[in-house]
Amino acid sequence: MENENATVDERIIRETAEVKASLLDDLLLFTQTFYKLRTGRDFKITWPISRESHYLVIGRALDRVFEGKCTNLLINVPPRYGKSSLLINWVAWCMARYPDSNFLYVSVSAELATKATAEIREIMTTPYYRNMFHVELRGDSQAKDNFTTTAGGTVLGLGSGATIVGSGAGLRGVERFGGAIVLDDLMKPSEATSQTIREGIQDWYYNTLISRKNGGVKTPTVFLGQRLHEYDLAAHLLAEPEWESVVLKAIDDSGNALCPALHTIQDLRRLQEQQPYVFNAQFQQSPSGEGSSLFKAENFPILDTEPNLLMTFLTVDTAETIKQINDATVFSLWGVYEIIHFDKPTGRYALHWLNCVEIFVEPKDLQAEFMQFYAAACKFKLPSFAAIEKKSTGVTLVSVLSTIQGLNIISVDRTSKSGSKTDRHLSMQQYITQKLITFPYGAQHVRMCIDHMTKINAAGTQRRSDICDSCFDAVRMVYQDKTALHFIANTKVSQEQSKSIMRNQLLQNTQRAERWD
């Protein structure tokens, strides 16, 4: 019996050692195992036909860092492609090998960094991990974003730009792996157009973060994330010869989808068509140059036949001064119509840019100029409302026009929540590429508006953007907050009520005639 028990124990020890060796030898197997333990779901490694999985490519690159074959690694990969899960498990996997390692885990915000380090902690405190690798956290190490192993290893989560005191990455005086600086996206896509934010992140990285390497140049740095701008931090790192890079495009050079299970080639082509700048940057890792236009002339159809307008409205972008080096005051008239395919309504709406004027005028003359434009607009269809930007001259105009009976005025407030000017312009791209903004044939403003729109670029280096700003307000009213659609709905209700009244009147007349007979 004792021999049998010894044999069983030996088999268990041997099998456990084999499983342990397999987990320590294969990051992807480790990731799949502990993802399943934590979430109850499978971490699926996709295998595209005739090509390697992007998970395998990333895993192999991270192996090189652990083995000391790569000191600075940059991996560009599209968003939502599992990069954070791999990074989180890589840190826990490294700790299973060397529990005295020191990591700085940096993300775009302290909240996201804490979320990531909390998941690392969760992996390392599972009974399976502790029993398999004999790694324990110190009893006084309770924080989710900053914990220490009994071997002296640490994991600290940081938001980009944070102050770092008394902590570092790596180990002094060792030749083997001792931890790393991990960069898991350092900037929000909405912040990428801000030169101030981009330069602030770069200054923090070069002047603060890299000085926290305990092992000096031997301590590795891993950057894993998407490209956001031509001059983001990744661009600077790619230009440095000591950095190795792995660039994973959503559509490879042969036209294949990187991971069809996440995005088919049809999905990707649709994204590319709708938002080319965002797609090229975040999915193809190739941000457009400064001079690249966000809008193409061919995406503004000019209609030979006027559509059936459901309503019209105005957008007004007022200037602060009359100097022509500044933005002008712009009045735009818009019509909204339902798109018809083969005589069938589609339920989708398009904007018809009926008129536009760009003027340089004294604030005292704004009301007169507006009323002149408004009178001309009434020849098309009585406008449902006028949306006016809420700044000094615009506030005055709103105040004056609000006293006019029957004229609906909507104040447009530009706040930090609505993003930068470039953010607003980028948000329009998907609607313009779908050809949802059209022009009437032969109208005088067509060339002026299209020429202006094709000068708008992601870097914001165009001379003026007043006409484009008035276009954004129209897009927002119809497609984003849908203010205009409420007026259309009310108009339809009124029309149905009128038809109902007419039908009832005809019925009453018929009944009277029958009684008279």
Secondary structure per residue as TSV (DSSP state, phi and psi in degrees):
chain	resnum	aa	ss	phi	psi
A	1	M	-	360.0	-43.5
A	2	E	H	-62.4	-39.7
A	3	N	H	-65.0	-38.9
A	4	E	H	-64.8	-43.9
A	5	N	H	-62.8	-39.6
A	6	A	H	-63.6	-39.5
A	7	T	H	-64.1	-43.3
A	8	V	H	-62.0	-46.4
A	9	D	H	-61.4	-41.8
A	10	E	H	-63.4	-39.7
A	11	R	H	-65.4	-41.5
A	12	I	H	-63.3	-43.7
A	13	I	H	-63.1	-43.0
A	14	R	H	-64.8	-45.3
A	15	E	H	-65.6	-39.3
A	16	T	H	-63.3	-41.6
A	17	A	H	-63.7	-37.0
A	18	E	H	-68.0	-42.5
A	19	V	H	-64.0	-43.4
A	20	K	H	-60.2	-45.6
A	21	A	H	-62.0	-39.3
A	22	S	H	-64.8	-43.1
A	23	L	H	-65.9	-40.7
A	24	L	H	-74.4	-19.9
A	25	D	H	-90.5	-16.5
A	26	D	-	-136.0	104.6
A	27	L	H	-61.0	-39.9
A	28	L	H	-67.5	-39.1
A	29	L	H	-64.6	-41.8
A	30	F	H	-58.6	-46.3
A	31	T	H	-61.6	-47.1
A	32	Q	H	-61.2	-41.0
A	33	T	H	-65.3	-49.4
A	34	F	H	-82.8	-22.9
A	35	Y	H	-65.1	-42.2
A	36	K	H	-65.9	-41.1
A	37	L	H	-63.7	-38.5
A	38	R	H	-80.5	-39.5
A	39	T	H	-108.2	-19.8
A	40	G	S	80.1	1.8
A	41	R	S	-112.4	159.0
A	42	D	-	-82.6	139.4
A	43	F	-	-94.1	103.1
A	44	K	-	-87.1	123.1
A	45	I	-	-89.2	109.9
A	46	T	-	-79.0	147.3
A	47	W	-	-129.6	90.5
A	48	P	-	-60.5	152.2
A	49	I	T	-63.4	127.4
A	50	S	T	65.1	15.5
A	51	R	S	-141.7	159.2
A	52	E	-	-73.3	150.4
A	53	S	-	-70.4	143.9
A	54	H	H	-65.5	-24.9
A	55	Y	H	-63.7	-39.5
A	56	L	H	-66.3	-40.0
A	57	V	H	-63.4	-46.3
A	58	I	H	-65.7	-44.0
A	59	G	H	-60.4	-40.8
A	60	R	H	-66.8	-36.8
A	61	A	H	-66.9	-39.6
A	62	L	H	-68.3	-32.9
A	63	D	H	-59.3	-40.5
A	64	R	H	-63.1	-36.5
A	65	V	H	-65.2	-46.9
A	66	F	H	-61.9	-37.1
A	67	E	T	-79.5	-2.9
A	68	G	T	81.5	11.9
A	69	K	S	-87.7	-11.5
A	70	C	-	-144.0	125.6
A	71	T	S	-95.3	-33.9
A	72	N	E	-129.8	115.2
A	73	L	E	-122.7	129.3
A	74	L	E	-120.8	124.0
A	75	I	E	-120.4	118.7
A	76	N	E	-99.6	126.4
A	77	V	-	-146.4	147.4
A	78	P	-	-61.4	158.6
A	79	P	T	-67.7	148.9
A	80	R	T	69.5	26.1
A	81	Y	S	-105.6	24.3
A	82	G	S	83.2	13.2
A	83	K	H	-66.2	-41.9
A	84	S	H	-65.4	-38.6
A	85	S	H	-61.8	-40.9
A	86	L	H	-66.9	-41.6
A	87	L	H	-63.4	-45.2
A	88	I	H	-59.9	-46.5
A	89	N	H	-70.9	-30.2
A	90	W	H	-63.5	-42.2
A	91	V	H	-61.7	-47.2
A	92	A	H	-64.2	-36.1
A	93	W	H	-65.3	-43.3
A	94	C	H	-63.6	-40.0
A	95	M	H	-65.3	-30.6
A	96	A	H	-65.6	-31.3
A	97	R	H	-79.7	-52.6
A	98	Y	-	-130.5	89.2
A	99	P	T	-70.2	-1.8
A	100	D	T	-96.0	9.8
A	101	S	-	-71.2	152.5
A	102	N	E	-118.9	126.5
A	103	F	E	-121.4	139.1
A	104	L	E	-110.1	116.7
A	105	Y	E	-105.9	112.1
A	106	V	E	-112.7	131.8
A	107	S	E	-132.5	-178.7
A	108	V	S	-63.9	-27.2
A	109	S	S	-142.7	160.0
A	110	A	H	-61.9	-35.9
A	111	E	H	-62.5	-45.4
A	112	L	H	-70.0	-37.2
A	113	A	H	-63.7	-42.5
A	114	T	H	-63.4	-40.3
A	115	K	H	-59.5	-42.8
A	116	A	H	-67.4	-47.6
A	117	T	H	-68.4	-29.0
A	118	A	H	-64.7	-36.5
A	119	E	H	-70.6	-36.8
A	120	I	H	-61.5	-45.4
A	121	R	H	-60.8	-41.4
A	122	E	H	-62.1	-40.0
A	123	I	H	-62.9	-47.1
A	124	M	H	-72.4	-16.2
A	125	T	T	-102.4	2.6
A	126	T	S	-67.6	142.3
A	127	P	H	-54.7	-36.5
A	128	Y	H	-63.5	-46.0
A	129	Y	H	-63.2	-46.8
A	130	R	H	-63.7	-42.6
A	131	N	H	-72.7	-33.7
A	132	M	H	-75.6	-42.1
A	133	F	H	-111.9	-6.3
A	134	H	-	56.5	44.4
A	135	V	-	-110.4	129.8
A	136	E	-	-126.2	146.8
A	137	L	B	-89.7	149.9
A	138	R	-	-64.4	145.8
A	139	G	T	-62.2	-28.3
A	140	D	T	-92.8	11.9
A	141	S	-	-105.1	85.0
A	142	Q	-	-105.8	-17.2
A	143	A	-	-68.0	142.9
A	144	K	S	-74.0	-29.1
A	145	D	S	-101.2	3.3
A	146	N	E	-159.7	100.2
A	147	F	E	-135.7	161.9
A	148	T	E	-132.7	140.0
A	149	T	B	-86.3	164.1
A	150	T	T	-66.9	-15.9
A	151	A	T	-87.1	-2.8
A	152	G	S	97.1	0.7
A	153	G	-	-74.8	153.5
A	154	T	E	-135.5	152.5
A	155	V	E	-132.7	119.9
A	156	L	E	-123.3	126.7
A	157	G	E	-94.6	136.5
A	158	L	E	-136.6	143.8
A	159	G	E	-85.1	149.6
A	160	S	T	-55.4	129.8
A	161	G	T	90.3	1.1
A	162	A	-	-71.5	154.6
A	163	T	-	-75.9	135.6
A	164	I	-	-118.2	117.7
A	165	V	-	-127.5	124.3
A	166	G	S	72.4	13.0
A	167	S	-	-131.2	154.7
A	168	G	-	-157.6	-179.8
A	169	A	B	-118.5	147.9
A	170	G	S	84.4	-178.3
A	171	L	-	-129.7	144.2
A	172	R	T	-82.1	145.7
A	173	G	T	69.6	21.8
A	174	V	-	-123.2	150.3
A	175	E	S	-94.7	-21.6
A	176	R	S	-88.8	179.2
A	177	F	-	-62.6	137.6
A	178	G	-	-137.5	19.8
A	179	G	E	116.9	178.6
A	180	A	E	-161.0	164.2
A	181	I	E	-91.1	123.6
A	182	V	E	-113.1	122.3
A	183	L	E	-110.8	111.3
A	184	D	E	-113.2	81.2
A	185	D	-	61.0	121.8
A	186	L	-	-112.2	-1.6
A	187	M	S	-147.7	142.1
A	188	K	-	-75.5	144.7
A	189	P	G	-55.8	-34.4
A	190	S	G	-69.8	-16.2
A	191	E	G	-98.5	-7.1
A	192	A	T	-63.9	-27.2
A	193	T	T	-81.8	-5.9
A	194	S	-	-88.7	113.3
A	195	Q	H	-62.4	-36.9
A	196	T	H	-60.9	-45.7
A	197	I	H	-67.8	-43.2
A	198	R	H	-59.5	-47.4
A	199	E	H	-68.4	-32.5
A	200	G	H	-63.8	-41.6
A	201	I	H	-65.9	-42.3
A	202	Q	H	-64.2	-43.6
A	203	D	H	-61.1	-43.1
A	204	W	H	-63.5	-41.2
A	205	Y	H	-63.6	-50.4
A	206	Y	H	-75.7	-33.6
A	207	N	H	-96.5	-18.4
A	208	T	T	-121.6	-56.7
A	209	L	G	-66.1	-49.5
A	210	I	G	-71.3	-11.2
A	211	S	G	-78.8	-5.2
A	212	R	G	-95.2	24.1
A	213	K	B	-89.8	111.9
A	214	N	T	-65.0	-33.3
A	215	G	T	-96.6	15.5
A	216	G	G	64.3	-142.0
A	217	V	G	-66.9	-16.0
A	218	K	G	-75.5	-20.1
A	219	T	S	-74.4	120.8
A	220	P	-	-77.1	157.0
A	221	T	E	-123.8	132.8
A	222	V	E	-120.3	122.4
A	223	F	E	-112.5	121.7
A	224	L	E	-132.0	115.8
A	225	G	E	177.4	-177.1
A	226	Q	-	-93.8	157.2
A	227	R	-	-80.9	144.3
A	228	L	-	-126.0	-25.7
A	229	H	-	-155.8	155.1
A	230	E	T	-61.2	-28.8
A	231	Y	T	-117.5	36.4
A	232	D	S	-79.0	177.3
A	233	L	H	-59.9	-38.2
A	234	A	H	-57.4	-37.7
A	235	A	H	-61.9	-40.8
A	236	H	H	-66.4	-41.1
A	237	L	H	-67.9	-38.5
A	238	L	H	-64.1	-26.9
A	239	A	T	-80.7	-10.5
A	240	E	S	-91.0	128.0
A	241	P	T	-63.8	-24.1
A	242	E	T	-80.2	-2.5
A	243	W	-	-97.2	130.5
A	244	E	E	-92.4	146.8
A	245	S	E	-131.5	146.0
A	246	V	E	-126.5	111.4
A	247	V	E	-106.8	114.9
A	248	L	-	-109.7	109.3
A	249	K	-	-89.5	144.1
A	250	A	S	-63.3	-34.3
A	251	I	B	-119.3	116.2
A	252	D	-	-76.5	177.7
A	253	D	T	-66.0	-16.0
A	254	S	T	-95.4	2.6
A	255	G	S	85.7	17.5
A	256	N	-	-97.5	148.1
A	257	A	B	-73.0	136.5
A	258	L	S	-60.5	-45.1
A	259	C	-	-141.9	88.4
A	260	P	T	-57.1	-24.9
A	261	A	T	-68.5	-25.3
A	262	L	T	-95.8	-45.6
A	263	H	-	-141.9	119.4
A	264	T	-	-71.9	166.1
A	265	I	H	-62.6	-31.9
A	266	Q	H	-67.1	-41.3
A	267	D	H	-60.1	-45.2
A	268	L	H	-66.9	-41.8
A	269	R	H	-64.0	-34.8
A	270	R	H	-66.7	-44.1
A	271	L	H	-62.1	-41.2
A	272	Q	H	-63.3	-38.0
A	273	E	H	-72.5	-38.2
A	274	Q	H	-78.4	-40.9
A	275	Q	-	-136.1	72.8
A	276	P	H	-60.0	-39.7
A	277	Y	H	-65.4	-49.8
A	278	V	H	-61.6	-41.4
A	279	F	I	-64.6	-46.9
A	280	N	I	-61.3	-38.4
A	281	A	I	-74.6	-59.3
A	282	Q	I	-81.5	-30.5
A	283	F	I	-100.8	-35.0
A	284	Q	T	-100.4	-4.5
A	285	Q	S	59.6	34.2
A	286	S	-	-141.1	79.4
A	287	P	-	-60.0	142.7
A	288	S	-	-65.9	152.3
A	289	G	-	-68.7	167.5
A	290	E	T	-59.5	-36.6
A	291	G	T	-83.1	-0.7
A	292	S	-	-74.7	128.8
A	293	S	B	-75.5	143.0
A	294	L	S	-78.4	-24.8
A	295	F	S	-125.9	136.6
A	296	K	-	-105.3	142.3
A	297	A	G	-58.7	-35.7
A	298	E	G	-69.2	-10.9
A	299	N	G	-91.2	7.6
A	300	F	S	-114.4	89.3
A	301	P	-	-63.4	142.0
A	302	I	E	-108.4	118.3
A	303	L	E	-90.2	132.3
A	304	D	S	-73.4	-34.2
A	305	T	S	-113.0	133.1
A	306	E	-	-70.9	132.3
A	307	P	-	-74.2	165.2
A	308	N	-	-79.7	104.3
A	309	L	E	-77.9	129.2
A	310	L	E	-83.5	-28.1
A	311	M	E	-166.0	167.0
A	312	T	E	-133.3	156.8
A	313	F	E	-155.3	168.1
A	314	L	E	-117.6	148.9
A	315	T	E	-123.2	140.2
A	316	V	E	-130.0	123.9
A	317	D	E	-116.3	110.0
A	318	T	-	-94.5	148.1
A	319	A	-	-90.1	157.2
A	320	E	S	-84.5	-29.7
A	321	T	S	-136.6	172.7
A	322	I	S	-96.2	0.8
A	323	K	-	-69.5	135.1
A	324	Q	T	-75.4	-7.9
A	325	I	T	-77.8	-14.0
A	326	N	S	-98.8	175.7
A	327	D	-	-63.5	149.4
A	328	A	-	-88.7	175.1
A	329	T	E	-90.3	132.9
A	330	V	E	-126.3	130.5
A	331	F	E	-110.9	128.1
A	332	S	E	-126.0	140.1
A	333	L	E	-111.1	131.2
A	334	W	E	-124.8	143.3
A	335	G	E	-114.2	149.9
A	336	V	E	-118.0	130.8
A	337	Y	E	-139.2	157.6
A	338	E	E	-87.8	134.2
A	339	I	E	-73.4	132.2
A	340	I	E	-113.9	129.5
A	341	H	E	-119.1	118.8
A	342	F	T	51.9	47.8
A	343	D	T	67.2	13.1
A	344	K	E	-115.7	129.6
A	345	P	E	-67.6	140.0
A	346	T	E	-97.9	-14.1
A	347	G	E	81.3	2.3
A	348	R	E	-107.8	145.3
A	349	Y	E	-109.6	149.6
A	350	A	E	-127.6	158.0
A	351	L	E	-101.5	133.0
A	352	H	E	-112.1	115.3
A	353	W	E	-82.0	92.0
A	354	L	E	-75.5	-34.9
A	355	N	E	-162.1	155.7
A	356	C	E	-159.3	135.1
A	357	V	E	-129.9	143.8
A	358	E	E	-120.7	118.7
A	359	I	E	-134.3	155.5
A	360	F	-	-114.9	111.5
A	361	V	-	-142.8	149.8
A	362	E	-	-66.1	144.1
A	363	P	G	-52.9	-34.8
A	364	K	G	-66.4	-20.1
A	365	D	G	-98.6	1.0
A	366	L	H	-61.1	-43.4
A	367	Q	H	-61.2	-45.4
A	368	A	H	-62.8	-42.1
A	369	E	H	-65.7	-40.1
A	370	F	H	-64.1	-45.8
A	371	M	H	-64.2	-33.1
A	372	Q	H	-66.1	-44.0
A	373	F	H	-66.7	-39.6
A	374	Y	H	-63.9	-40.6
A	375	A	H	-62.4	-40.8
A	376	A	H	-67.2	-35.0
A	377	A	H	-64.9	-33.5
A	378	C	T	-66.3	-15.3
A	379	K	T	-70.9	-25.0
A	380	F	T	-80.9	-60.0
A	381	K	S	-169.8	140.5
A	382	L	-	-58.6	117.2
A	383	P	-	-60.4	139.4
A	384	S	S	-74.1	-33.7
A	385	F	-	-163.7	169.0
A	386	A	E	-126.3	124.9
A	387	A	E	-98.9	119.9
A	388	I	E	-122.1	129.2
A	389	E	E	-61.8	136.0
A	390	K	-	-90.9	80.9
A	391	K	S	-134.6	-178.5
A	392	S	H	-48.2	-54.6
A	393	T	H	-70.7	-34.4
A	394	G	H	-67.4	-38.4
A	395	V	H	-60.6	-42.2
A	396	T	H	-63.2	-43.5
A	397	L	H	-64.9	-41.6
A	398	V	H	-60.3	-43.7
A	399	S	H	-60.8	-42.3
A	400	V	H	-70.9	-45.8
A	401	L	H	-72.5	-23.9
A	402	S	T	-64.1	-17.7
A	403	T	T	-83.4	-9.3
A	404	I	S	-82.1	122.7
A	405	Q	T	-62.3	131.9
A	406	G	T	83.8	-1.2
A	407	L	-	-102.5	114.7
A	408	N	-	-83.0	123.8
A	409	I	E	-115.5	130.0
A	410	I	E	-117.2	123.8
A	411	S	E	-83.4	129.9
A	412	V	E	-100.4	117.7
A	413	D	-	-104.3	121.1
A	414	R	-	-90.6	116.0
A	415	T	-	-127.6	172.6
A	416	S	G	-64.3	-25.8
A	417	K	G	-67.6	-28.5
A	418	S	G	-80.9	-1.9
A	419	G	-	84.5	177.5
A	420	S	-	-74.1	172.0
A	421	K	H	-58.4	-43.4
A	422	T	H	-65.5	-37.8
A	423	D	H	-58.7	-43.0
A	424	R	H	-64.0	-42.6
A	425	H	H	-65.2	-40.7
A	426	L	H	-63.0	-35.3
A	427	S	H	-67.0	-19.2
A	428	M	H	-82.3	-19.5
A	429	Q	H	-56.9	-40.6
A	430	Q	H	-63.6	-32.3
A	431	Y	H	-78.5	-35.5
A	432	I	H	-72.6	-39.9
A	433	T	H	-66.5	-21.0
A	434	Q	T	-86.1	5.1
A	435	K	T	59.9	43.9
A	436	L	-	-96.4	4.2
A	437	I	E	-121.6	117.8
A	438	T	E	-119.9	166.1
A	439	F	E	-126.7	151.5
A	440	P	E	-77.9	143.8
A	441	Y	T	-67.2	132.2
A	442	G	T	81.5	1.2
A	443	A	-	-73.0	146.6
A	444	Q	T	-66.8	-30.4
A	445	H	H	-82.6	-8.5
A	446	V	H	-59.8	-52.9
A	447	R	H	-62.7	-41.8
A	448	M	H	-59.9	-46.4
A	449	C	H	-67.8	-45.1
A	450	I	H	-66.7	-42.4
A	451	D	H	-58.3	-42.4
A	452	H	H	-64.6	-46.8
A	453	M	H	-64.8	-34.5
A	454	T	T	-77.3	-5.8
A	455	K	T	-92.1	-9.5
A	456	I	-	-74.5	128.0
A	457	N	B	-130.3	166.3
A	458	A	T	-68.1	-25.2
A	459	A	T	-81.5	-11.1
A	460	G	-	71.5	28.7
A	461	T	-	-91.7	2.9
A	462	Q	S	-65.2	153.9
A	463	R	S	-66.0	-47.0
A	464	R	-	-136.2	157.2
A	465	S	-	-137.4	20.7
A	466	D	H	-62.3	-45.1
A	467	I	H	-65.6	-42.3
A	468	C	H	-62.7	-36.9
A	469	D	H	-64.4	-38.8
A	470	S	H	-67.6	-31.6
A	471	C	H	-68.4	-41.3
A	472	F	H	-59.4	-42.2
A	473	D	H	-60.6	-37.3
A	474	A	H	-68.2	-42.8
A	475	V	H	-61.0	-43.0
A	476	R	I	-63.1	-42.6
A	477	M	I	-62.7	-31.8
A	478	V	I	-98.1	-43.5
A	479	Y	I	-106.1	-23.2
A	480	Q	I	-102.0	-66.7
A	481	D	S	-93.0	-7.8
A	482	K	-	60.9	29.4
A	483	T	H	-57.4	-43.9
A	484	A	H	-64.1	-32.3
A	485	L	H	-68.2	-26.6
A	486	H	H	-64.6	-39.1
A	487	F	H	-66.6	-38.1
A	488	I	H	-64.1	-44.2
A	489	A	H	-61.0	-43.3
A	490	N	H	-65.3	-37.1
A	491	T	H	-64.2	-41.8
A	492	K	H	-64.4	-40.1
A	493	V	H	-61.5	-44.3
A	494	S	H	-62.1	-41.3
A	495	Q	H	-64.3	-41.7
A	496	E	H	-66.0	-38.2
A	497	Q	H	-63.7	-41.4
A	498	S	H	-63.6	-42.8
A	499	K	H	-63.5	-39.6
A	500	S	H	-63.8	-42.2
A	501	I	H	-62.2	-42.8
A	502	M	H	-64.2	-41.8
A	503	R	H	-63.3	-42.2
A	504	N	H	-64.2	-38.6
A	505	Q	H	-66.1	-42.3
A	506	L	H	-63.6	-39.9
A	507	L	H	-63.9	-43.4
A	508	Q	H	-62.8	-42.4
A	509	N	H	-61.5	-41.4
A	510	T	H	-64.9	-43.1
A	511	Q	H	-63.5	-39.5
A	512	R	H	-63.5	-42.1
A	513	A	H	-63.6	-39.0
A	514	E	H	-66.2	-39.9
A	515	R	H	-66.4	-35.6
A	516	W	H	-66.5	-39.4
A	517	D	-	-65.9	360.0
